[in-house]
Amino acid sequence: MQEETLNEDSRDFVTALASGLEVIRTFDHEHPRMTLSEVATRTGMNRAKARRFLLTLHALGYVRKQQRYFELTPRVLQLGYAFLSANNYQGVIQQYLEEITDETGESSSLAVLEGNDVVYVARSAAKHRLMTITLSVGTRLPAAYTSMGRTLLAQLSDTDLEHFLSTVELQPYTDKAITDIDKLRDQILSARQQGYAISDQELDPGLRSIAAPVYDAKKHLLGAINISTNAARVDFNTLVNVYLPIVRKKAAQIQLHVN
């Protein structure tokens, strides 16, 4: 039987569930705490509807309320852990990410594409901190400005890629960030052709990373893995000539061991 995808007009589509998940997803690294009005604006809901969902999530323990502000609680991570526990490749990938960190002294992560963001599903962190925010499993970052994001966007069909480009909001996170859609398209198409992507200080000053896709033994895309480093410590040539072969080697090893 073919997989059936519901649309919002289907009698089986649960609008309340979709809205509740949308409220959770509206919190991100740029909006960790929001007022009711801010949540309503970002979700496109009216205040009364947004209030009901926030209070329901609060009652369930997924949201905490502090005066006028709402923020997610660690309980939300259980949703991510459910995904991880349902996929038996987590332990294998974690092992190889840690090997990358041991070999290079740098952080390494696996992420998947979710909407216009990448979501971290496994990570091996180096001792030194790279970004102003703390990266961990469940962290969401804009796909347009990350090496893993561009790697995954490069795997999309032309139609899906154009849909992404028509909906993404480009922001000047740093003075190096691409804010032109055509230039971003060129970067993604280049990543598709060469099999890897680089983000050079576009999301956070000093953060430089390189990523490649990783597949299972059946050639199903699992996500993208990267090495992230400090631009002052690792130059561009080292990133491509030393770190990229390591990423590709680990991706190949993962493919051999994940069914």
Residue pairs with C-beta under 8 A, 6 or more apart in sequence:
6 12
6 13
7 13
8 15
8 18
19 43
19 45
19 49
19 53
20 53
20 56
20 57
22 43
23 39
23 43
23 45
23 50
23 53
23 54
23 57
24 57
24 62
24 72
24 76
24 79
25 115
26 34
26 39
26 42
26 43
27 34
27 71
27 72
28 117
28 140
29 133
29 139
29 140
29 141
31 38
31 42
32 71
32 72
33 66
33 69
33 70
33 71
34 42
34 69
34 70
34 71
35 68
35 69
35 70
36 47
36 50
36 51
36 54
36 68
36 70
37 47
39 45
39 50
39 54
39 70
40 46
40 47
40 49
40 50
43 50
45 53
54 63
54 65
54 70
57 63
58 64
58 65
58 70
60 75
61 73
61 75
62 72
62 73
62 75
62 76
63 70
63 71
63 72
63 73
64 70
64 71
64 72
64 73
76 138
77 137
77 138
80 119
80 121
80 137
80 138
83 121
84 90
84 121
84 122
84 137
88 258
89 216
89 222
89 254
89 258
90 121
90 122
92 254
92 257
92 258
93 110
93 122
93 214
93 222
93 225
93 254
93 258
94 122
94 124
96 225
96 250
96 253
96 254
97 108
97 109
97 110
97 122
97 123
97 124
97 225
97 250
98 108
98 124
99 250
100 106
100 108
100 124
100 225
100 227
100 246
100 247
100 250
101 107
101 108
101 124
101 125
101 126
103 246
104 227
104 229
104 243
104 246
105 126
106 126
106 227
106 228
106 229
106 234
106 243
107 123
107 124
107 125
107 126
107 130
107 135
107 227
107 228
107 229
108 123
108 124
108 225
108 226
108 227
108 228
108 247
109 120
109 122
109 123
109 124
109 135
109 148
109 225
109 226
109 228
110 120
110 121
110 122
110 123
110 148
110 214
110 222
110 223
110 224
110 225
111 118
111 119
111 120
111 121
111 141
111 146
111 148
111 149
111 152
111 223
111 224
111 226
112 118
112 119
112 121
112 152
112 222
112 223
112 224
113 119
113 143
113 149
113 152
113 153
113 223
114 140
116 142
116 143
116 144
116 164
116 167
116 168
116 169
117 140
117 141
117 142
117 143
117 149
118 140
118 141
118 142
118 143
118 146
118 148
118 149
118 152
118 224
119 138
119 139
119 140
120 135
120 136
120 137
120 138
120 139
120 140
120 141
121 137
121 223
122 137
123 135
123 136
123 137
125 135
128 230
130 204
130 206
130 207
130 228
130 229
130 230
131 203
131 204
131 207
132 204
133 139
141 149
141 203
142 149
142 168
142 171
142 203
143 149
143 150
143 152
143 153
143 164
143 168
144 150
144 153
144 168
144 170
144 178
144 184
145 173
145 177
145 178
145 199
145 202
145 203
146 199
146 203
146 209
146 211
146 226
147 196
147 197
147 198
147 199
147 209
147 210
147 211
147 224
147 226
147 228
148 197
148 209
148 211
148 223
148 224
148 225
148 226
149 197
149 199
149 224
150 187
150 188
150 191
150 197
150 198
150 199
150 211
151 191
151 196
151 197
151 211
151 212
151 213
151 224
151 226
152 213
152 221
152 223
152 224
153 161
153 164
153 188
153 191
154 188
154 189
154 191
154 192
154 197
154 213
155 192
155 213
155 221
156 164
161 185
161 188
165 181
165 184
165 185
168 181
168 184
170 177
170 178
170 179
170 180
170 181
170 184
171 177
171 179
172 179
173 202
173 203
173 204
174 201
174 202
174 203
174 204
174 205
176 200
176 201
176 202
177 202
177 203
178 184
178 187
178 202
187 197
188 197
190 197
191 197
195 212
195 213
195 248
196 210
196 211
196 212
196 244
196 247
196 248
197 210
197 211
197 212
197 224
198 208
198 209
198 210
198 211
198 239
198 240
199 207
199 208
199 209
200 208
200 231
200 236
201 207
201 208
201 231
206 230
206 231
206 232
207 228
207 229
207 230
207 231
208 228
208 229
208 230
208 231
208 234
208 236
208 239
209 226
209 227
209 228
209 229
210 226
210 227
210 239
210 240
210 243
210 244
210 247
211 224
211 225
211 226
211 227
211 247
212 224
212 225
212 226
212 244
212 247
212 248
212 251
213 221
213 223
213 224
213 251
214 221
214 222
214 223
214 224
214 225
214 250
214 251
214 254
214 255
215 221
215 222
215 251
215 254
215 255
216 222
216 254
216 255
216 258
216 259
217 255
217 256
217 257
217 258
217 259
218 259
219 255
222 254
222 258
225 247
225 250
225 251
225 254
226 247
227 239
227 243
227 246
227 247
229 239
229 243
234 243
